[in-house]
């Protein structure tokens, strides 16, 4: 009996030793896995634009995979708190480069400070966190985006014959908290303000408002604008296609005719409204180009390679890309470049407009 007990103790000790080794090995493996992440891309939401799911995420993942860089692409679903938590998670897993498309300046700065404080680098992606410690900024020339919108609106008013009658124009801006929205407005106001001043255009009563990139809010605001102006609005500077869609829906609901109307993002719905005559144009910003440019910077930082920039925005070294104004005349460019598929646009009621 004593021998048996002694043998049991020996076996038990041996099993505990094995278990200890296995646990240590597993722990080491987990630690290695957690430390293997090199880059995180933090995207903001799926509400302000469908681009983040349809384009940014897959393009970024493909670029990092092709470069052999371990990366995660995460979406905060509109929550600054969630984006901060995602950043913390990435840092805990060893990421040293964070590609950040922030939701608001405060959370963007907080994330950037944490990353830099832990020895990492931040690339502001699409939206700049002004006066932050980001190493680089990758986006389109957003003032140029706004200029294209302003010029496109004026061209549409001239094409419709409304320009000669001092047309009434409303502006539906993006979000006050989004630096890009201010840059867009800077661009289109540089075109429109001189025309307001000369009397060539008239600004609608209560006709310059911020929508927080929310189409539902935009629809309510535009309904109120129509009421204030007795339905006499000839053109709308809409900051993106989602807001333009709200304008179209409101006009159709009230049995009003199309007006000169801008957009941005070249969404399938935006293109459908363009070819059917409800929207004048949209700004095409190739997300593939932007995502690849940002991924290239992140990969260079991971590999200790130099980064080539072509400008500065608010003191941040920047890579600024060129946008394109798209109308009924050149919308097929989007099909050619694979940004929008023909079968997303030329369907149902809109099939007859595709030639």
Number of C-alpha atoms within 10 A of each C-alpha: 6 7 8 9 10 11 12 12 12 12 12 12 12 12 12 12 12 12 12 12 12 12 12 12 12 12 12 12 12 12 13 13 12 16 15 15 20 21 29 26 28 25 24 23 22 15 14 19 18 14 17 19 14 13 15 21 20 14 20 24 19 14 20 21 12 9 11 10 19 15 21 18 17 18 19 20 14 17 15 20 12 14 26 20 14 20 24 15 14 26 24 13 19 19 25 22 27 28 27 26 23 28 23 20 19 14 17 23 18 12 24 28 18 16 23 17 11 11 11 20 25 26 29 28 25 24 23 27 28 16 12 20 18 25 17 24 29 26 23 23 22 24 20 19 27 28 22 25 32 25 18 25 28 24 15 22 24 15 11 12 11 18 18 11 13 16 21 21 26 23 23 26 22 25 19 15 13 18 19 23 23 17 18 24 26 17 22 24 20 16 19 23 15 12 16 16 11 9 12 15 24 21 22 21 16 15 23 17 17 18 22 19 23 17 20 15 14 26 22 14 21 26 17 16 21 20 12 15 15 9 14 14 22 23 26 27 28 29 30 26 29 25 30 29 23 22 27 21 14 18 20 13 9 12 9 11 10 16 23 26 33 34 30 27 22 27 24 19 15 26 30 24 22 24 23 17 17 24 29 29 31 31 24 22 21 21 22 18 16 23 23 18 20 25 26 17 23 28 22 14 20 16 10 9 11 9 15 11 14 9 13 13 15 12 12 21 19 24 22 20 17 15 19 15 21 24 22 19 10 10 21 18 13 19 14 11 11 12 20 18 14 16 11 15 22 18 13 9 10 16 15 11 15 15 7
